Amino acid sequence: MLIALLLLGGIFGGIFGYKYFVQMQGGGPGGGQRPVNITATAVATEQWQGERSSVGGLTAVDKVAVSTEVAGTIDTIDFDSGDPVAQGDRLVRLDTDVDEAQLRGLETEAELARIEFNRAEDLLPQRAISQSEFDEARARLDSANAAVNTQQERLAQKTIRAPFQGVLGIRRVSVGQYLSPGSDIVELQRLDPIYADFSLPERFLTDIESGQAIEVDTSAFEETFEGTITAIDSAISEATRAVSIRATLDNPDGRLRPGMFAEVTVLEPMERSVITIPRTAVSFNTYGDFVLRINETDDGLVSERVQIETGEVRDGRVEVTNGLDEGERVVAAGLVKVRPGQPVTIDETMRLEPSEVSGR
């Protein structure tokens, strides 16, 4: 037992002796720690425009499944899938042989009714026919003309045209196919302009209004599209307690497509002055966020732990609402290697770009 105690005493004595030796090499106990080389940044004041973020989707201003009002067999198709079309462009023509034959017969009957009416009109002043016979001739002429007009309209329905300017989808029919009324032929959507539909919690209702600017980001393009709010729903959703909002974006090249996922940022009209630091300078934890402030003392630069309150985060910078003042310097990165109260030296050769380190 005595030997074991002596061995333990020798081991622990060596450990404490080594620690004391290292401490003395660093300048001795009581604040004589070696300075740590760090990267520093200054607390800056920036002008930030207030914003609210949401997610939504893109929707076509006009969208319709082109169909037919009358039954018939497709005679010609005058479009290809994905074609841009103007309002009134012919898309499909149904077979009209029977309808044209019927129209010619009705036009012949109308011509006969016109001749009989003209004859009756000449005979009425001579008292050769009665007033009732004249009225019957005029009624037959009106009925014949109405039959002709009806057949002409029915014939016009056999030609299906684009109801508005837009871009066609995928063709769903073929030449020779029989179509019943209401059969879908192709989908047509207007892409310029385009809607962005999203929602915001009801607490932000007083902060939004028509005409307010928005920015839209999509996963398909690495650029931001601008638009304006054009409609705010008249009611709040009982399920989500959020208000539905619609914005309009110009889309002249048609790159934005309905159904795209959209990240929407609503911009407030006024800017505000905020104090910011890089996100890498903040230690975020459940007990409160803090930074290591760099203080100038008689013995040099010393780090100090400072509790702060943070706000929004944009492009790698954090808004500081309490705890720091403009112009103060803090440790920009590598907080784990610096202890509060430890001497530091600033490496002026390194420049940290917060947006490249932490992203948006």
Contacts in CASP RR format, 6 or more apart in sequence:
PFRMAT RR
TARGET T0000
AUTHOR 0000-0000-0000
METHOD contacts of the structure
MODEL  1
MLIALLLLGGIFGGIFGYKYFVQMQGGGPGGGQRPVNITATAVATEQWQG
ERSSVGGLTAVDKVAVSTEVAGTIDTIDFDSGDPVAQGDRLVRLDTDVDE
AQLRGLETEAELARIEFNRAEDLLPQRAISQSEFDEARARLDSANAAVNT
QQERLAQKTIRAPFQGVLGIRRVSVGQYLSPGSDIVELQRLDPIYADFSL
PERFLTDIESGQAIEVDTSAFEETFEGTITAIDSAISEATRAVSIRATLD
NPDGRLRPGMFAEVTVLEPMERSVITIPRTAVSFNTYGDFVLRINETDDG
LVSERVQIETGEVRDGRVEVTNGLDEGERVVAAGLVKVRPGQPVTIDETM
RLEPSEVSGR
23 29 0 8 1.000
26 32 0 8 1.000
26 33 0 8 1.000
26 34 0 8 1.000
27 33 0 8 1.000
27 34 0 8 1.000
31 343 0 8 1.000
32 343 0 8 1.000
33 342 0 8 1.000
33 343 0 8 1.000
34 343 0 8 1.000
35 301 0 8 1.000
35 342 0 8 1.000
35 343 0 8 1.000
35 344 0 8 1.000
35 345 0 8 1.000
36 337 0 8 1.000
36 338 0 8 1.000
36 342 0 8 1.000
36 343 0 8 1.000
36 344 0 8 1.000
36 345 0 8 1.000
37 344 0 8 1.000
37 345 0 8 1.000
37 346 0 8 1.000
37 347 0 8 1.000
38 303 0 8 1.000
38 331 0 8 1.000
38 332 0 8 1.000
38 334 0 8 1.000
38 337 0 8 1.000
38 338 0 8 1.000
38 344 0 8 1.000
38 345 0 8 1.000
38 346 0 8 1.000
38 347 0 8 1.000
39 331 0 8 1.000
39 332 0 8 1.000
39 333 0 8 1.000
39 334 0 8 1.000
39 346 0 8 1.000
39 347 0 8 1.000
39 350 0 8 1.000
39 352 0 8 1.000
40 294 0 8 1.000
40 329 0 8 1.000
40 330 0 8 1.000
40 331 0 8 1.000
40 332 0 8 1.000
40 346 0 8 1.000
41 277 0 8 1.000
41 278 0 8 1.000
41 281 0 8 1.000
41 329 0 8 1.000
41 330 0 8 1.000
41 332 0 8 1.000
41 352 0 8 1.000
42 327 0 8 1.000
42 328 0 8 1.000
42 329 0 8 1.000
43 275 0 8 1.000
43 276 0 8 1.000
43 277 0 8 1.000
43 320 0 8 1.000
43 324 0 8 1.000
43 325 0 8 1.000
43 326 0 8 1.000
43 327 0 8 1.000
43 328 0 8 1.000
43 329 0 8 1.000
43 330 0 8 1.000
44 275 0 8 1.000
44 276 0 8 1.000
44 277 0 8 1.000
44 326 0 8 1.000
44 327 0 8 1.000
45 273 0 8 1.000
45 274 0 8 1.000
45 275 0 8 1.000
45 276 0 8 1.000
45 326 0 8 1.000
46 273 0 8 1.000
46 274 0 8 1.000
46 276 0 8 1.000
46 317 0 8 1.000
47 271 0 8 1.000
47 272 0 8 1.000
47 273 0 8 1.000
47 274 0 8 1.000
48 271 0 8 1.000
48 272 0 8 1.000
48 273 0 8 1.000
48 274 0 8 1.000
48 276 0 8 1.000
48 312 0 8 1.000
48 314 0 8 1.000
48 319 0 8 1.000
49 267 0 8 1.000
49 268 0 8 1.000
49 270 0 8 1.000
49 271 0 8 1.000
49 272 0 8 1.000
50 267 0 8 1.000
50 268 0 8 1.000
50 270 0 8 1.000
50 271 0 8 1.000
50 272 0 8 1.000
51 265 0 8 1.000
51 266 0 8 1.000
51 267 0 8 1.000
51 268 0 8 1.000
52 200 0 8 1.000
52 204 0 8 1.000
52 207 0 8 1.000
52 208 0 8 1.000
52 265 0 8 1.000
52 266 0 8 1.000
52 268 0 8 1.000
53 263 0 8 1.000
53 264 0 8 1.000
53 265 0 8 1.000
53 266 0 8 1.000
54 198 0 8 1.000
54 199 0 8 1.000
54 200 0 8 1.000
54 263 0 8 1.000
54 264 0 8 1.000
54 265 0 8 1.000
54 266 0 8 1.000
55 198 0 8 1.000
55 261 0 8 1.000
55 262 0 8 1.000
55 263 0 8 1.000
55 264 0 8 1.000
56 196 0 8 1.000
56 197 0 8 1.000
56 198 0 8 1.000
56 199 0 8 1.000
56 261 0 8 1.000
56 262 0 8 1.000
56 263 0 8 1.000
56 264 0 8 1.000
57 196 0 8 1.000
57 197 0 8 1.000
57 198 0 8 1.000
57 259 0 8 1.000
57 260 0 8 1.000
57 261 0 8 1.000
57 262 0 8 1.000
58 194 0 8 1.000
58 195 0 8 1.000
58 196 0 8 1.000
58 197 0 8 1.000
58 216 0 8 1.000
58 218 0 8 1.000
58 256 0 8 1.000
58 257 0 8 1.000
58 258 0 8 1.000
58 259 0 8 1.000
58 260 0 8 1.000
58 262 0 8 1.000
59 194 0 8 1.000
59 195 0 8 1.000
59 196 0 8 1.000
59 197 0 8 1.000
59 246 0 8 1.000
59 258 0 8 1.000
59 259 0 8 1.000
60 189 0 8 1.000
60 190 0 8 1.000
60 191 0 8 1.000
60 194 0 8 1.000
60 195 0 8 1.000
60 258 0 8 1.000
61 190 0 8 1.000
61 193 0 8 1.000
61 194 0 8 1.000
61 195 0 8 1.000
61 248 0 8 1.000
62 164 0 8 1.000
62 166 0 8 1.000
62 188 0 8 1.000
62 189 0 8 1.000
62 190 0 8 1.000
63 187 0 8 1.000
63 188 0 8 1.000
63 189 0 8 1.000
63 190 0 8 1.000
63 258 0 8 1.000
64 163 0 8 1.000
64 164 0 8 1.000
64 187 0 8 1.000
64 188 0 8 1.000
64 189 0 8 1.000
65 184 0 8 1.000
65 185 0 8 1.000
65 186 0 8 1.000
65 187 0 8 1.000
65 188 0 8 1.000
66 91 0 8 1.000
66 160 0 8 1.000
66 162 0 8 1.000
66 163 0 8 1.000
66 184 0 8 1.000
66 185 0 8 1.000
66 186 0 8 1.000
66 187 0 8 1.000
66 188 0 8 1.000
67 160 0 8 1.000
67 181 0 8 1.000
67 182 0 8 1.000
67 183 0 8 1.000
67 184 0 8 1.000
67 185 0 8 1.000
68 92 0 8 1.000
68 94 0 8 1.000
68 157 0 8 1.000
68 160 0 8 1.000
68 179 0 8 1.000
68 181 0 8 1.000
68 182 0 8 1.000
68 183 0 8 1.000
68 185 0 8 1.000
69 157 0 8 1.000
69 181 0 8 1.000
69 182 0 8 1.000
70 94 0 8 1.000
70 154 0 8 1.000
70 157 0 8 1.000
70 158 0 8 1.000
70 181 0 8 1.000
71 178 0 8 1.000
71 179 0 8 1.000
71 180 0 8 1.000
71 181 0 8 1.000
72 94 0 8 1.000
72 95 0 8 1.000
72 158 0 8 1.000
72 178 0 8 1.000
72 179 0 8 1.000
73 94 0 8 1.000
73 95 0 8 1.000
73 176 0 8 1.000
73 177 0 8 1.000
73 178 0 8 1.000
73 179 0 8 1.000
74 92 0 8 1.000
74 93 0 8 1.000
74 94 0 8 1.000
74 95 0 8 1.000
74 173 0 8 1.000
74 174 0 8 1.000
74 175 0 8 1.000
74 176 0 8 1.000
74 177 0 8 1.000
74 178 0 8 1.000
74 179 0 8 1.000
75 93 0 8 1.000
75 94 0 8 1.000
75 95 0 8 1.000
75 96 0 8 1.000
75 175 0 8 1.000
75 176 0 8 1.000
76 92 0 8 1.000
76 93 0 8 1.000
76 175 0 8 1.000
77 91 0 8 1.000
77 92 0 8 1.000
77 171 0 8 1.000
77 173 0 8 1.000
77 174 0 8 1.000
77 175 0 8 1.000
78 89 0 8 1.000
78 90 0 8 1.000
78 91 0 8 1.000
78 92 0 8 1.000
78 93 0 8 1.000
79 85 0 8 1.000
79 89 0 8 1.000
79 91 0 8 1.000
79 92 0 8 1.000
79 168 0 8 1.000
79 171 0 8 1.000
79 186 0 8 1.000
80 168 0 8 1.000
80 171 0 8 1.000
81 168 0 8 1.000
81 169 0 8 1.000
81 170 0 8 1.000
81 171 0 8 1.000
81 186 0 8 1.000
82 167 0 8 1.000
82 168 0 8 1.000
82 169 0 8 1.000
82 170 0 8 1.000
83 167 0 8 1.000
83 168 0 8 1.000
84 165 0 8 1.000
84 166 0 8 1.000
84 167 0 8 1.000
84 168 0 8 1.000
85 91 0 8 1.000
85 162 0 8 1.000
85 165 0 8 1.000
85 166 0 8 1.000
85 167 0 8 1.000
85 168 0 8 1.000
85 188 0 8 1.000
86 162 0 8 1.000
86 165 0 8 1.000
87 162 0 8 1.000
87 163 0 8 1.000
87 164 0 8 1.000
87 165 0 8 1.000
88 161 0 8 1.000
88 162 0 8 1.000
88 163 0 8 1.000
89 161 0 8 1.000
89 162 0 8 1.000
90 159 0 8 1.000
90 160 0 8 1.000
90 161 0 8 1.000
91 160 0 8 1.000
91 161 0 8 1.000
91 162 0 8 1.000
91 168 0 8 1.000
91 185 0 8 1.000
91 186 0 8 1.000
92 159 0 8 1.000
92 160 0 8 1.000
92 173 0 8 1.000
92 185 0 8 1.000
93 158 0 8 1.000
93 159 0 8 1.000
93 160 0 8 1.000
94 158 0 8 1.000
94 159 0 8 1.000
94 160 0 8 1.000
94 179 0 8 1.000
95 158 0 8 1.000
96 155 0 8 1.000
96 158 0 8 1.000
99 151 0 8 1.000
99 154 0 8 1.000
99 155 0 8 1.000
99 158 0 8 1.000
100 155 0 8 1.000
102 151 0 8 1.000
103 148 0 8 1.000
103 151 0 8 1.000
103 152 0 8 1.000
103 155 0 8 1.000
106 144 0 8 1.000
106 147 0 8 1.000
106 148 0 8 1.000
106 151 0 8 1.000
107 148 0 8 1.000
109 144 0 8 1.000
109 147 0 8 1.000
110 141 0 8 1.000
110 144 0 8 1.000
110 145 0 8 1.000
110 147 0 8 1.000
110 148 0 8 1.000
112 144 0 8 1.000
113 137 0 8 1.000
113 140 0 8 1.000
113 141 0 8 1.000
113 143 0 8 1.000
113 144 0 8 1.000
113 145 0 8 1.000
114 141 0 8 1.000
114 144 0 8 1.000
116 137 0 8 1.000
116 140 0 8 1.000
116 141 0 8 1.000
117 137 0 8 1.000
117 138 0 8 1.000
117 140 0 8 1.000
117 141 0 8 1.000
119 137 0 8 1.000
120 129 0 8 1.000
120 133 0 8 1.000
120 134 0 8 1.000
120 137 0 8 1.000
120 138 0 8 1.000
121 134 0 8 1.000
121 137 0 8 1.000
123 129 0 8 1.000
123 134 0 8 1.000
124 131 0 8 1.000
124 134 0 8 1.000
160 185 0 8 1.000
162 188 0 8 1.000
163 188 0 8 1.000
164 188 0 8 1.000
164 190 0 8 1.000
165 190 0 8 1.000
166 188 0 8 1.000
166 189 0 8 1.000
166 190 0 8 1.000
166 191 0 8 1.000
167 188 0 8 1.000
167 189 0 8 1.000
167 190 0 8 1.000
167 191 0 8 1.000
167 254 0 8 1.000
168 186 0 8 1.000
168 187 0 8 1.000
168 188 0 8 1.000
169 186 0 8 1.000
169 187 0 8 1.000
169 188 0 8 1.000
169 189 0 8 1.000
170 186 0 8 1.000
170 187 0 8 1.000
171 185 0 8 1.000
171 186 0 8 1.000
172 184 0 8 1.000
172 185 0 8 1.000
172 186 0 8 1.000
173 179 0 8 1.000
173 183 0 8 1.000
173 185 0 8 1.000
173 186 0 8 1.000
179 185 0 8 1.000
189 258 0 8 1.000
191 251 0 8 1.000
191 254 0 8 1.000
191 256 0 8 1.000
191 257 0 8 1.000
191 258 0 8 1.000
192 250 0 8 1.000
192 251 0 8 1.000
192 252 0 8 1.000
192 254 0 8 1.000
193 248 0 8 1.000
193 249 0 8 1.000
193 250 0 8 1.000
193 251 0 8 1.000
194 248 0 8 1.000
194 249 0 8 1.000
194 251 0 8 1.000
194 254 0 8 1.000
194 256 0 8 1.000
194 258 0 8 1.000
195 246 0 8 1.000
195 247 0 8 1.000
195 248 0 8 1.000
195 249 0 8 1.000
196 214 0 8 1.000
196 216 0 8 1.000
196 227 0 8 1.000
196 246 0 8 1.000
196 247 0 8 1.000
196 248 0 8 1.000
196 249 0 8 1.000
196 262 0 8 1.000
196 264 0 8 1.000
197 244 0 8 1.000
197 245 0 8 1.000
197 246 0 8 1.000
198 244 0 8 1.000
198 245 0 8 1.000
198 247 0 8 1.000
198 262 0 8 1.000
198 264 0 8 1.000
199 237 0 8 1.000
199 240 0 8 1.000
199 242 0 8 1.000
199 243 0 8 1.000
199 244 0 8 1.000
199 245 0 8 1.000
200 208 0 8 1.000
200 242 0 8 1.000
200 243 0 8 1.000
200 245 0 8 1.000
200 266 0 8 1.000
201 241 0 8 1.000
201 242 0 8 1.000
201 243 0 8 1.000
202 236 0 8 1.000
202 241 0 8 1.000
202 242 0 8 1.000
202 243 0 8 1.000
204 243 0 8 1.000
205 236 0 8 1.000
205 243 0 8 1.000
207 266 0 8 1.000
207 268 0 8 1.000
208 229 0 8 1.000
208 232 0 8 1.000
208 243 0 8 1.000
208 245 0 8 1.000
208 266 0 8 1.000
209 229 0 8 1.000
209 232 0 8 1.000
210 228 0 8 1.000
210 229 0 8 1.000
210 230 0 8 1.000
210 231 0 8 1.000
210 232 0 8 1.000
211 228 0 8 1.000
211 229 0 8 1.000
211 230 0 8 1.000
212 228 0 8 1.000
212 229 0 8 1.000
212 266 0 8 1.000
212 267 0 8 1.000
212 268 0 8 1.000
212 269 0 8 1.000
213 226 0 8 1.000
213 227 0 8 1.000
213 228 0 8 1.000
213 266 0 8 1.000
213 267 0 8 1.000
213 269 0 8 1.000
214 226 0 8 1.000
214 227 0 8 1.000
214 228 0 8 1.000
214 229 0 8 1.000
214 247 0 8 1.000
214 264 0 8 1.000
214 265 0 8 1.000
214 266 0 8 1.000
214 267 0 8 1.000
215 224 0 8 1.000
215 225 0 8 1.000
215 226 0 8 1.000
215 227 0 8 1.000
215 264 0 8 1.000
215 265 0 8 1.000
215 267 0 8 1.000
216 224 0 8 1.000
216 225 0 8 1.000
216 226 0 8 1.000
216 227 0 8 1.000
216 247 0 8 1.000
216 249 0 8 1.000
216 262 0 8 1.000
216 263 0 8 1.000
216 264 0 8 1.000
216 265 0 8 1.000
217 224 0 8 1.000
217 225 0 8 1.000
217 262 0 8 1.000
217 263 0 8 1.000
217 265 0 8 1.000
218 225 0 8 1.000
218 256 0 8 1.000
218 260 0 8 1.000
218 261 0 8 1.000
218 262 0 8 1.000
218 263 0 8 1.000
219 261 0 8 1.000
220 255 0 8 1.000
220 260 0 8 1.000
221 255 0 8 1.000
225 249 0 8 1.000
225 256 0 8 1.000
226 249 0 8 1.000
227 247 0 8 1.000
227 248 0 8 1.000
227 249 0 8 1.000
227 250 0 8 1.000
228 247 0 8 1.000
228 248 0 8 1.000
229 245 0 8 1.000
229 246 0 8 1.000
229 247 0 8 1.000
229 266 0 8 1.000
230 246 0 8 1.000
230 247 0 8 1.000
230 248 0 8 1.000
231 245 0 8 1.000
231 246 0 8 1.000
232 243 0 8 1.000
232 244 0 8 1.000
232 245 0 8 1.000
232 246 0 8 1.000
233 243 0 8 1.000
233 244 0 8 1.000
233 245 0 8 1.000
235 243 0 8 1.000
236 242 0 8 1.000
236 243 0 8 1.000
237 243 0 8 1.000
237 244 0 8 1.000
245 266 0 8 1.000
247 264 0 8 1.000
249 256 0 8 1.000
274 312 0 8 1.000
274 319 0 8 1.000
274 320 0 8 1.000
275 319 0 8 1.000
275 320 0 8 1.000
275 321 0 8 1.000
275 324 0 8 1.000
275 325 0 8 1.000
275 326 0 8 1.000
276 317 0 8 1.000
276 318 0 8 1.000
276 319 0 8 1.000
276 320 0 8 1.000
277 291 0 8 1.000
277 317 0 8 1.000
277 318 0 8 1.000
277 320 0 8 1.000
277 324 0 8 1.000
277 330 0 8 1.000
278 316 0 8 1.000
278 317 0 8 1.000
278 318 0 8 1.000
278 332 0 8 1.000
278 333 0 8 1.000
278 352 0 8 1.000
278 354 0 8 1.000
278 357 0 8 1.000
278 358 0 8 1.000
279 313 0 8 1.000
279 316 0 8 1.000
279 317 0 8 1.000
279 318 0 8 1.000
279 354 0 8 1.000
279 357 0 8 1.000
279 358 0 8 1.000
280 332 0 8 1.000
280 333 0 8 1.000
280 334 0 8 1.000
280 352 0 8 1.000
280 354 0 8 1.000
280 357 0 8 1.000
280 358 0 8 1.000
281 291 0 8 1.000
281 292 0 8 1.000
281 318 0 8 1.000
281 330 0 8 1.000
281 331 0 8 1.000
281 332 0 8 1.000
281 333 0 8 1.000
281 335 0 8 1.000
282 289 0 8 1.000
282 290 0 8 1.000
282 291 0 8 1.000
282 308 0 8 1.000
282 310 0 8 1.000
282 318 0 8 1.000
283 289 0 8 1.000
283 290 0 8 1.000
283 291 0 8 1.000
283 335 0 8 1.000
284 310 0 8 1.000
288 307 0 8 1.000
289 307 0 8 1.000
289 308 0 8 1.000
289 309 0 8 1.000
289 310 0 8 1.000
290 305 0 8 1.000
290 306 0 8 1.000
290 307 0 8 1.000
290 308 0 8 1.000
291 305 0 8 1.000
291 306 0 8 1.000
291 308 0 8 1.000
291 324 0 8 1.000
291 330 0 8 1.000
291 331 0 8 1.000
291 335 0 8 1.000
292 303 0 8 1.000
292 304 0 8 1.000
292 305 0 8 1.000
292 306 0 8 1.000
292 330 0 8 1.000
292 331 0 8 1.000
292 335 0 8 1.000
292 338 0 8 1.000
292 340 0 8 1.000
293 303 0 8 1.000
293 304 0 8 1.000
293 305 0 8 1.000
293 306 0 8 1.000
293 324 0 8 1.000
293 328 0 8 1.000
293 329 0 8 1.000
293 330 0 8 1.000
294 301 0 8 1.000
294 302 0 8 1.000
294 303 0 8 1.000
294 304 0 8 1.000
294 328 0 8 1.000
294 329 0 8 1.000
294 330 0 8 1.000
294 331 0 8 1.000
294 344 0 8 1.000
294 346 0 8 1.000
295 301 0 8 1.000
295 302 0 8 1.000
295 303 0 8 1.000
295 304 0 8 1.000
299 343 0 8 1.000
300 343 0 8 1.000
301 343 0 8 1.000
301 344 0 8 1.000
301 345 0 8 1.000
301 346 0 8 1.000
302 341 0 8 1.000
302 342 0 8 1.000
302 343 0 8 1.000
302 344 0 8 1.000
303 331 0 8 1.000
303 338 0 8 1.000
303 339 0 8 1.000
303 340 0 8 1.000
303 341 0 8 1.000
303 342 0 8 1.000
303 343 0 8 1.000
303 344 0 8 1.000
304 340 0 8 1.000
304 341 0 8 1.000
305 340 0 8 1.000
306 323 0 8 1.000
306 324 0 8 1.000
306 330 0 8 1.000
307 323 0 8 1.000
308 320 0 8 1.000
308 322 0 8 1.000
308 323 0 8 1.000
308 324 0 8 1.000
309 320 0 8 1.000
309 321 0 8 1.000
309 322 0 8 1.000
309 323 0 8 1.000
310 318 0 8 1.000
310 319 0 8 1.000
310 320 0 8 1.000
310 321 0 8 1.000
311 318 0 8 1.000
311 319 0 8 1.000
311 320 0 8 1.000
311 321 0 8 1.000
312 318 0 8 1.000
312 319 0 8 1.000
313 319 0 8 1.000
314 360 0 8 1.000
315 354 0 8 1.000
315 355 0 8 1.000
315 359 0 8 1.000
315 360 0 8 1.000
316 354 0 8 1.000
316 355 0 8 1.000
316 357 0 8 1.000
316 358 0 8 1.000
316 359 0 8 1.000
316 360 0 8 1.000
317 354 0 8 1.000
317 355 0 8 1.000
324 330 0 8 1.000
329 346 0 8 1.000
331 338 0 8 1.000
331 344 0 8 1.000
332 352 0 8 1.000
333 352 0 8 1.000
333 357 0 8 1.000
338 344 0 8 1.000
END
